[in-house]
Amino acid sequence: VAMFMQIANIVAFWVIIATVMVFFATIAVQIPLEKMIHGLAYTSFAPIKKRSIFKFNSA
């Protein structure tokens, strides 16, 4: 029984990995690379932007 549980566990793991890869591949195909880079840069610099002494686009 333990052997079959281990095989089922390995199969479930690879199915989940494949599903996650398909999900991110679909996103990568849908969104242009430039927009991804801009989005990543915006989200990574947003915390710095909030407490910065320079005001970005403040109207």
N, C-alpha and C positions, 0 to 999 in steps of 0.2 A: 504493500500500500504506500509506503513512504517513497518508493522509487517513482510511482505514478504521480504522487503529489509533487515531487521535485520536477518531473517532466512537465506537468501542468503549470507549475510556477515559472519555469523557463519559457514556455510557450506564451504565457500571459505577459511576461516581461517584454519579449520581443514584439508582441502585438502592440503593446502600449508604446514602445519605442518607435515602431513603424508609424503608428497613428500620429504621434507628436511630430515626427519628421514630415509626414504628409501635410499636416496642419501648417507648419512653418514654411514648407516649400510652396504651398498655395499662397500664403501671404507674400512670400518673396517674389512670386510670379506676378501677383496682382499690383503690388506697390513698386514704383520705380526706385532704383537704388539711391538716386539723389534725394528723394523725399525721405527714405529711411535714414540716411545720414543726417539730414537736417532735423528730423524728429529725434534721433538719438542725441544729437548735440544739444537740442533745446531742452530735453528732459534731463540730461546730465548737468547742464549749466543752470537750470532753473533754481536750485537751492542757493547757488552762488549769487545769482541775479537778484534774489529777494533781499539779501543783506548787503548788497554792494553799495558803495558810496556813489557810484555812477548810476544815474537813472536812465534806464533803457526805455525808449518810446513812451515816456511819461507825458501825457497830454494835460 
